[in-house]
């Protein structure tokens, strides 16, 4: 039985893929000895360590678009659009309150203290306080406040906290990166039944290009992102680079990647599809790792 130190990255609804990955790890006989999570990775990891992953998964599978919308407690606060209290009250009713230090599997949730510009690592105390702080995406969720600190999403500074793992000889570090780049699209190919058809197609394309001379081509419109999209895109780019850096510096034994474009941040109604995506991603990464090792 191989021991695993599991690192679960940030990524909104893509984090449901973590569930499928954990289930496949356990089916294959891996023993999870530690879990470290940021943002949605902290939510799934914390609930797993509390022993309620199956109940959480079953609840997610009941959600539709209306159900997800009803969980969002919108606010006019200048600090964010969503308070985030309603969803955690719902989850707390489902699994109860828990103290992190009582977990059999050591767990760490990562948040960020904005005022002091430093990470906050929850290893003890209330699970739900830790999770609420870890998922507070700036401008989207209102920050959490604790002991004079203004706390936001752990992904702001550490979307894939591989550096926090307690390494032991022989253990595997398994990192799940939810901010992967999309696979490259296949190169376009022109199919023709005969050489004459290929020639005709080429001449037609050349003629069209000639007609669109520089004097005739209308100027291209430059896309402008709105305030929220601009902020989100900027945060995405930073998280991509930070996750890549963590992988490069700390070399996990297994890296499982979910592309960022897999789903939107609030598409929790796609739970079944995303959990299956996690299972598929695990097997792709694990099979490739075994082949390269053997």
LORO-836594 format. One record per residue (C-alpha): residue in one letter; z negated, y, x. Coordinates in nm, 4 decimals, padded with zeros to 6 digits. Example, Ala and Ser with C-alpha at 12.3 -4.5 7.8 and 13.67 -1.06 7.14 Angstrom:
{A,{-00.7800,-00.4500,01.2300}}
{S,{-00.7140,-00.1060,01.3670}}
***
This chain:
{X,{00.0000,00.0000,00.0000}}
{X,{00.1077,00.3354,00.1466}}
{X,{-00.1278,00.6333,00.1159}}
{X,{00.0325,00.9578,00.0021}}
{X,{-00.0666,01.3223,00.0377}}
{X,{00.1217,01.4888,-00.2477}}
{X,{00.2367,01.8521,-00.2456}}
{X,{00.3711,01.9837,-00.5769}}
{X,{00.5697,02.3069,-00.5670}}
{X,{00.6043,02.5982,-00.8069}}
{X,{00.8907,02.6270,-01.0535}}
{X,{00.8052,02.6831,-01.4211}}
{X,{00.9319,02.4174,-01.6612}}
{X,{01.0993,02.2347,-01.3719}}
{X,{00.7462,02.1289,-01.2876}}
{X,{00.7675,01.8625,-01.5572}}
{X,{00.9734,01.6690,-01.3044}}
{X,{00.6459,01.6267,-01.1127}}
{X,{00.5293,01.3940,-01.3908}}
{X,{00.8187,01.1532,-01.3437}}
{X,{00.7717,01.1589,-00.9671}}
{X,{00.3999,01.0780,-00.9902}}
{X,{00.4689,00.7941,-01.2326}}
{X,{00.7294,00.6422,-01.0000}}
{X,{00.5018,00.6741,-00.6969}}
{X,{00.2326,00.4799,-00.8789}}
{X,{00.4775,00.2171,-01.0055}}
{X,{00.5889,00.1562,-00.6475}}
{X,{00.2306,00.0994,-00.5378}}
{X,{00.1735,00.4254,-00.3518}}
{X,{-00.1892,00.5405,-00.3458}}
{X,{-00.2200,00.9159,-00.3972}}
{X,{-00.5087,01.0308,-00.1769}}
{X,{-00.4757,01.4082,-00.2145}}
{X,{-00.2891,01.6569,-00.4357}}
{X,{-00.2104,02.0192,-00.3537}}
{X,{-00.0226,02.2314,-00.6048}}
{X,{00.1120,02.5800,-00.6540}}
{X,{00.1775,02.7282,-01.0002}}
{X,{00.3224,02.4562,-01.2272}}
{X,{00.2640,02.2101,-00.9453}}
{X,{-00.1051,02.2959,-00.9701}}
{X,{-00.1016,02.2395,-01.3465}}
{X,{00.0535,01.8926,-01.3260}}
{X,{-00.1440,01.7991,-01.0147}}
{X,{-00.4754,01.9162,-01.1575}}
{X,{-00.4276,01.7344,-01.4859}}
{X,{-00.3271,01.4205,-01.2946}}
{X,{-00.6417,01.4364,-01.0808}}
{X,{-00.8485,01.4854,-01.3968}}
{X,{-00.7053,01.1558,-01.5263}}
{X,{-00.5101,01.2939,-01.8222}}
{X,{-00.1485,01.2956,-01.7080}}
{X,{-00.0363,01.0498,-01.9775}}
{X,{-00.1933,01.2579,-02.2566}}
{X,{-00.0382,01.5744,-02.1140}}
{X,{00.3039,01.4105,-02.0907}}
{X,{00.2836,01.2810,-02.4486}}
{X,{00.1933,01.6296,-02.5727}}
{X,{00.4831,01.7882,-02.3831}}
{X,{00.7215,01.5407,-02.5444}}
{X,{00.6249,01.6765,-02.8884}}
{X,{00.7282,02.0342,-02.8061}}
{X,{01.0439,02.1909,-02.9439}}
{X,{01.1704,02.5477,-02.9018}}
{X,{00.9509,02.6773,-03.1823}}
{X,{00.6467,02.4991,-03.0400}}
{X,{00.6995,02.6537,-02.6977}}
{X,{00.7413,03.0004,-02.8482}}
{X,{00.4196,02.9631,-03.0460}}
{X,{00.2282,02.8944,-02.7241}}
{X,{00.3291,03.2306,-02.5776}}
{X,{00.0672,03.4950,-02.6581}}
{X,{00.2658,03.8117,-02.5968}}
{X,{00.0877,04.1326,-02.5035}}
{X,{00.1791,04.4989,-02.4578}}
{X,{-00.0221,04.5140,-02.1371}}
{X,{00.1473,04.6897,-01.8485}}
{X,{00.0463,04.3975,-01.6239}}
{X,{00.2585,04.1289,-01.7882}}
{X,{00.4256,04.0118,-02.1073}}
{X,{00.2231,03.6931,-02.1691}}
{X,{-00.1547,03.6453,-02.1530}}
{X,{-00.1363,03.2680,-02.1016}}
{X,{-00.4659,03.2026,-02.2781}}
{X,{-00.3220,03.0234,-02.5810}}
{X,{-00.1490,02.7474,-02.3867}}
{X,{-00.4580,02.6738,-02.1781}}
{X,{-00.6823,02.6666,-02.4851}}
{X,{-00.4423,02.4121,-02.6317}}
{X,{-00.4469,02.1988,-02.3156}}
{X,{-00.8253,02.2264,-02.2904}}
{X,{-00.8577,02.0883,-02.6439}}
{X,{-00.6346,01.8018,-02.5342}}
{X,{-00.8116,01.7013,-02.2115}}
{X,{-01.1449,01.8867,-02.2065}}
{X,{-01.2928,02.1066,-01.9339}}
{X,{-01.3270,01.9700,-01.5810}}
{X,{-01.4823,02.0664,-01.2482}}
{X,{-01.2483,02.0157,-00.9545}}
{X,{-01.5170,01.8863,-00.7191}}
{X,{-01.5790,01.5923,-00.9541}}
{X,{-01.2266,01.4527,-00.9174}}
{X,{-01.1901,01.1203,-00.7378}}
{X,{-00.8694,01.2473,-00.5776}}
{X,{-00.9191,01.5728,-00.3821}}
{X,{-00.7267,01.8589,-00.5418}}
{X,{-00.6338,02.2105,-00.4328}}
{X,{-00.4709,02.4795,-00.6481}}
{X,{-00.3120,02.7778,-00.4748}}
{X,{-00.3259,03.1329,-00.6114}}
{X,{-00.2811,03.4734,-00.4470}}
{X,{-00.5255,03.7633,-00.4237}}
{X,{-00.2892,04.0594,-00.4540}}
{X,{-00.5321,04.3309,-00.3472}}
{X,{-00.6371,04.1510,-00.0290}}
{X,{-00.2908,04.0008,00.0267}}
{X,{-00.4174,03.6491,00.0892}}
{X,{-00.4021,03.3002,-00.0549}}
{X,{-00.6891,03.1646,-00.2625}}
{X,{-00.7475,02.7879,-00.2488}}
{X,{-00.9365,02.6358,-00.5405}}
{X,{-01.1101,02.3161,-00.4290}}
{X,{-01.4143,02.3474,-00.6567}}
{X,{-01.5058,02.5077,-00.9867}}
{X,{-01.3373,02.5198,-01.3266}}
{X,{-00.9984,02.3499,-01.3370}}
{X,{-00.8643,02.5868,-01.6012}}
{X,{-00.9720,02.8998,-01.4153}}
{X,{-00.7875,02.7687,-01.1113}}
{X,{-00.4747,02.6826,-01.3081}}
{X,{-00.4696,03.0127,-01.4966}}
{X,{-00.4750,03.2014,-01.1670}}
{X,{-00.2154,02.9778,-01.0044}}
{X,{00.0484,03.0257,-01.2791}}
{X,{00.0215,03.4044,-01.3183}}
{X,{00.3828,03.4930,-01.2317}}
{X,{00.3851,03.8685,-01.1578}}
{X,{00.5098,04.0889,-01.4466}}
{X,{00.5557,03.7805,-01.6661}}
{X,{00.1942,03.6609,-01.7012}}
{X,{-00.0988,03.8975,-01.6823}}
{X,{-00.3056,03.8455,-01.3659}}
{X,{-00.6321,03.6541,-01.3674}}
{X,{-00.9454,03.8418,-01.2640}}
{X,{-01.2321,03.6796,-01.0804}}
{X,{-01.5112,03.8344,-00.8732}}
{X,{-01.3212,04.1600,-00.8321}}
{X,{-01.0010,03.9872,-00.7274}}
{X,{-00.6652,04.0281,-00.9019}}
{X,{-00.5046,03.6836,-00.8868}}
{X,{-00.1396,03.5914,-00.9344}}
{X,{00.0937,03.2942,-00.8979}}
{X,{00.0450,03.0854,-00.5843}}
{X,{00.4206,03.0735,-00.5380}}
{X,{00.4217,03.4399,-00.4368}}
{X,{00.2974,03.3456,-00.0884}}
{X,{00.3148,02.9664,-00.0786}}
{X,{00.5484,02.7939,-00.3259}}
{X,{00.5270,02.4617,-00.1379}}
{X,{00.1861,02.4459,00.0375}}
{X,{00.2557,02.1625,00.2810}}
{X,{00.0443,02.3403,00.5433}}
{X,{-00.2736,02.2688,00.3446}}
{X,{-00.2442,01.8906,00.3626}}
{X,{-00.5210,01.6914,00.5301}}
{X,{-00.3102,01.4669,00.7527}}
{X,{-00.4355,01.1178,00.8318}}
{X,{-00.2655,00.8647,01.0640}}
{X,{-00.0285,00.6413,00.8705}}
{X,{-00.0297,00.8530,00.5541}}
{X,{00.2882,00.9964,00.4080}}
{X,{00.3152,01.3593,00.3089}}
{X,{00.5378,01.3785,00.0006}}
{X,{00.6558,01.7297,-00.0882}}
{X,{00.8284,01.8149,-00.4167}}
{X,{01.0394,02.1294,-00.3871}}
{X,{01.1433,02.2749,-00.7239}}
{X,{01.3430,02.5567,-00.5639}}
{X,{01.6314,02.3556,-00.4264}}
{X,{01.9861,02.4825,-00.4018}}
{X,{02.2379,02.3402,-00.6497}}
{X,{02.4688,02.0668,-00.5224}}
{X,{02.8026,02.1958,-00.3980}}
{X,{03.0707,02.1800,-00.6699}}
{X,{03.3660,01.9519,-00.5950}}
{X,{03.6609,02.1205,-00.4328}}
{X,{03.9347,02.1972,-00.6885}}
{X,{04.2298,01.9578,-00.6710}}
{X,{04.5789,02.0016,-00.8183}}
{X,{04.7281,01.6804,-00.9520}}
{X,{05.1076,01.6452,-00.9886}}
{X,{05.3182,01.3477,-01.0796}}
{X,{05.6097,01.4382,-00.8543}}
{X,{05.6901,01.6614,-00.5603}}
{X,{05.9095,01.8752,-00.7879}}
{X,{05.6171,01.9398,-01.0208}}
{X,{05.4006,02.0406,-00.7257}}
{X,{05.6716,02.2786,-00.6065}}
{X,{05.7135,02.4294,-00.9537}}
{X,{05.3396,02.4796,-00.9886}}
{X,{05.3254,02.6476,-00.6492}}
{X,{05.6152,02.8827,-00.7295}}
{X,{05.4556,02.9749,-01.0623}}
{X,{05.1271,03.0559,-00.8908}}
{X,{05.3067,03.2584,-00.6222}}
{X,{05.4960,03.4545,-00.8880}}
{X,{05.1770,03.5349,-01.0742}}
{X,{05.0136,03.6529,-00.7526}}
{X,{05.3116,03.8770,-00.6718}}
{X,{05.3006,04.0397,-01.0142}}
{X,{04.9342,04.1234,-00.9586}}
{X,{05.0044,04.3582,-00.6684}}
{X,{04.7212,04.5811,-00.5438}}
{X,{04.8515,04.8701,-00.7540}}
{X,{04.8309,04.6576,-01.0676}}
{X,{04.5013,04.4777,-01.0126}}
{X,{04.2243,04.6496,-01.2116}}
{X,{03.9094,04.7284,-01.0144}}
{X,{03.6433,04.4601,-01.0427}}
{X,{03.3264,04.5490,-01.2261}}
{X,{03.0163,04.5202,-01.0132}}
{X,{02.7415,04.3214,-01.1841}}
{X,{02.4137,04.5071,-01.2188}}
{X,{02.0905,04.3158,-01.2738}}
{X,{01.8312,04.4556,-01.5094}}
{X,{01.4780,04.5277,-01.3906}}
{X,{01.3335,04.1888,-01.4897}}
{X,{01.6334,03.9893,-01.3615}}
{X,{01.6302,04.1839,-01.0363}}
{X,{01.2620,04.1134,-00.9808}}
{X,{01.3021,03.7460,-01.0727}}
{X,{01.6042,03.7004,-00.8466}}
{X,{01.4224,03.8656,-00.5566}}
{X,{01.1161,03.6451,-00.6052}}
{X,{01.3393,03.3377,-00.6273}}
{X,{01.5060,03.4168,-00.2964}}
{X,{01.1726,03.4688,-00.1216}}
{X,{01.0348,03.1426,-00.2583}}
{X,{01.3465,02.9535,-00.1516}}
{X,{01.3085,03.0730,00.2066}}
{X,{00.9329,03.0114,00.2181}}
{X,{00.9695,02.6569,00.0834}}
{X,{01.2428,02.5813,00.3373}}
{X,{01.0224,02.7195,00.6149}}
{X,{00.7272,02.5013,00.5110}}
{X,{00.9461,02.1913,00.5153}}
{X,{01.0892,02.2831,00.8562}}
{X,{00.7507,02.3578,01.0146}}
{X,{00.5489,02.0679,00.8744}}
{X,{00.8083,01.7890,00.8401}}
{X,{00.6896,01.5879,00.5363}}
{X,{00.7758,01.2184,00.5461}}
{X,{00.9493,01.2508,00.2089}}
{X,{01.0971,01.5633,00.0488}}
{X,{01.2022,01.5418,-00.3155}}
{X,{01.4180,01.8301,-00.4331}}
{X,{01.4865,01.9591,-00.7838}}
{X,{01.7588,02.2283,-00.8005}}
{X,{01.6457,02.5675,-00.9278}}
{X,{01.9281,02.5716,-01.1851}}
{X,{01.7957,02.2543,-01.3526}}
{X,{01.6347,02.4563,-01.6332}}
{X,{01.4867,02.7909,-01.7313}}
{X,{01.1264,02.8851,-01.6687}}
{X,{01.0112,02.8298,-02.0297}}
{X,{01.2314,02.5324,-02.1279}}
{X,{00.9383,02.2965,-02.1797}}
{X,{01.1102,02.1574,-02.4898}}
{X,{01.3332,01.9642,-02.2453}}
{X,{01.0359,01.7593,-02.1268}}
{X,{01.1915,01.4136,-02.1613}}
{X,{01.5043,01.5145,-01.9704}}
{X,{01.3067,01.6854,-01.6946}}
{X,{01.0588,01.4009,-01.6498}}
{X,{01.3550,01.1651,-01.6140}}
{X,{01.5079,01.4096,-01.3666}}
{X,{01.1938,01.3721,-01.1576}}
{X,{01.2216,00.9932,-01.1613}}
{X,{01.5857,01.0121,-01.0572}}
{X,{01.5114,01.2632,-00.7798}}
{X,{01.2334,01.0405,-00.6460}}
{X,{01.4617,00.7401,-00.6175}}
{X,{01.7414,00.9402,-00.4573}}
{X,{01.5063,01.0793,-00.1919}}
{X,{01.3137,00.7558,-00.1385}}
{X,{01.6276,00.5422,-00.1089}}
{X,{01.7795,00.7857,00.1411}}
{X,{01.4573,00.7872,00.3423}}
{X,{01.4409,00.4074,00.3542}}
{X,{01.8036,00.3807,00.4602}}
{X,{01.7597,00.6343,00.7405}}
{X,{01.4424,00.4593,00.8586}}
{X,{01.5971,00.1137,00.8504}}
***
